[in-house]
Amino acid sequence: MNNVFFFTGENHTELQEKLRFWKQEFVKKHSETNLEVFEQVSEESLPAIINALESLPFLAERRMVILKGFPLPADAKKKVETESLEKVLENLPETTLAIFASPNPDKRSRFFKWLQKNTKTETFVLPKGREMLSWVQQKFHRSQKSITPRGAETLIFFCGEDLNSISHEVDKLCLLSAGTIDEKTIEKFVTPHPEAKLFKVLDLVGKVPPEKLLKEFSALAESGEDLMMIFYMIVRQIRLLTQMRSLKDKGMPREVIQKKMKLAPFQVGALSRQAEDLSFPVLRRAYRQLAEIELQIKTGKIPLTADNNELLHLRIDQFLCALYE
């Protein structure tokens, strides 16, 4: 079918941008009168959807019908019988364009399989590693702006590889900066993701006195972020640093480390630099200490309430000081 399209995939940002572009271009040619968008699909809305698909365009060559979130995701509470919809689509007027947009459809469903077999399907995959860097640079280029490679790495690092966050920051940076975006521009205008803030805190180990490190951590803990979330970010970071230190001590090349740890090139470089200041025995002991703290949390020895997490804060402070030993 040349007039039925299916957009899917975990890259919600690119999917929504593609959908927005199609809508804009369609309205330019055929007017908004001939565009109909269904934000939700249910048994109750099916008659209206079928009527929209079978209708002819008004004073134009085409109609466009967009159905969002359909096929439904696997955890949808209600199901929709699609036999009648399939029959309509099989006989869809050539004047009608039907677009189904569902980032996380139930791939076991009958209608998902029908769409994959009978329509033009485009899957939007999340970019990884070098693809992420390329994606950021292309997004700036589409706005007639440019960003340095180091600037792109810093933006990804600050945003925690969250495409929605990156996309928002790119739009903001394109308005705020007239020239080429570099690392300094990112640091001036972009608020780091909590994980990036934590990375900077841990990067101070051995470079500043323990009191300075604890002051920086307290600033992070008091910035409104959930302390348990910060704790688990520390666990993840120490695990990554332990793996990095172990592989570096074995003399493995950077390319092999990148493949084994499934990291982007800039992540390998940043972790490698941070691991230089921490020996494998120190990291292994640190990881064991974090496991002990987690056990105390789960057994109630470290009580956590909305108003009281002082003991957890104290234990993390002790853990950070132990990295100096």
SULDA-V874185 format. One record per pair of residues at least 6 apart in sequence whose ideal C-beta (glycine too) atoms are under 7 Angstrom apart, sorted by the first residue. I is the first residue (numbers start at 1). J is the second residue. D is the distance in whole Angstrom. If there is no record, write none. Layout:
BEGIN
I|J|D  I|J|D
END
This chain:
BEGIN
1|118|6  1|119|6  3|92|6  3|94|6  3|96|6  3|97|5  3|98|7  4|89|6  4|92|6  4|98|5  4|119|4  5|99|5  5|119|6  5|120|5  6|100|5  6|115|4  6|119|5  6|121|4  7|15|5  7|18|6  7|19|6  7|99|7  7|101|5  7|122|5  7|124|7  8|102|6  8|103|6  8|105|6  8|121|7  8|123|6  9|15|6  9|103|6  9|123|4  9|124|4  9|125|6  10|103|6  10|125|7  10|126|5  11|124|4  11|125|6  11|126|5  11|163|6  12|103|5  12|164|7  13|163|4  13|164|6  13|167|5  14|124|5  15|101|6  15|103|6  15|124|4  19|101|5  22|99|7  23|35|7  26|35|6  26|64|5  27|35|6  30|57|7  30|60|4  30|61|7  30|62|5  31|60|6  33|58|5  34|57|5  34|58|6  34|60|5  34|62|6  34|63|5  34|64|7  35|64|5  36|52|5  36|65|5  37|66|5  38|45|6  38|49|6  38|66|7  38|67|5  38|68|7  39|68|5  40|69|6  41|49|7  41|67|5  41|69|7  41|70|4  41|80|6  42|78|7  42|80|6  43|80|6  46|80|7  46|84|7  46|85|7  49|67|7  50|84|7  50|85|7  50|88|5  52|65|5  53|65|6  53|88|5  53|92|6  53|96|6  53|98|6  54|88|6  55|63|6  56|93|7  56|95|6  57|63|4  57|95|5  61|95|7  62|95|6  62|97|6  63|95|6  63|96|5  64|97|5  64|99|7  65|96|6  65|98|5  66|99|5  66|101|7  67|100|5  68|101|5  69|102|6  70|100|6  70|102|6  71|102|5  71|105|4  71|106|6  71|109|5  71|111|5  71|112|5  71|115|7  72|80|7  72|105|7  72|106|6  73|104|5  73|105|6  73|106|6  74|106|4  82|110|6  82|111|4  86|114|6  89|98|6  92|98|6  100|115|6  105|112|5  106|112|6  115|121|7  126|163|7  127|135|4  129|264|4  129|265|7  130|265|7  132|156|6  132|161|7  132|264|6  133|149|7  133|152|5  133|153|7  136|147|7  136|152|4  136|155|6  136|156|6  136|166|6  137|147|6  137|152|6  139|167|7  139|170|5  140|146|6  140|147|5  140|170|6  140|181|7  143|174|4  145|174|5  145|181|7  146|180|5  147|180|7  147|181|4  148|180|6  148|182|5  148|183|7  150|182|7  150|183|5  151|181|5  151|182|5  151|183|5  151|185|7  151|186|6  153|266|4  154|183|5  154|186|4  154|187|7  155|166|6  155|169|6  155|186|5  155|190|6  156|166|7  157|196|5  157|266|7  158|186|6  158|190|5  158|192|5  158|193|6  158|196|5  159|165|4  159|166|5  159|169|6  159|193|6  160|193|4  160|195|5  160|196|7  169|190|5  172|189|7  173|181|5  173|185|7  173|189|6  176|189|6  177|185|5  194|225|5  194|230|7  194|233|7  195|233|5  197|220|5  198|220|7  198|230|7  198|233|5  198|234|7  198|237|6  199|237|7  201|213|7  201|216|5  201|217|5  201|220|6  202|237|6  202|274|7  203|274|6  204|212|7  204|213|5  204|216|6  205|213|6  205|277|6  205|278|7  205|323|5  206|277|5  210|321|5  210|324|6  213|320|6  214|317|5  214|320|6  217|320|6  220|230|7  221|227|6  221|230|6  221|313|6  227|309|5  227|312|6  227|313|6  228|304|7  231|312|7  231|316|6  234|290|7  234|316|7  235|290|5  238|283|6  238|286|5  238|287|5  238|290|6  239|287|7  240|271|6  241|271|6  241|274|6  241|275|5  241|278|6  241|283|6  242|283|4  242|284|6  242|287|6  243|261|6  244|257|7  244|271|5  244|272|6  244|275|4  245|275|5  245|278|7  245|280|5  245|283|5  246|280|6  247|257|5  247|260|7  248|272|7  248|275|6  249|280|6  254|268|6  257|268|6  258|265|6  258|268|5  278|323|7  282|323|6  286|319|7  286|322|7  286|323|6  289|319|5  289|322|6  290|319|7  293|302|7  293|315|5  293|319|7  296|302|4  297|304|7  302|311|5  302|312|5  302|315|6  303|311|7  304|312|6
END
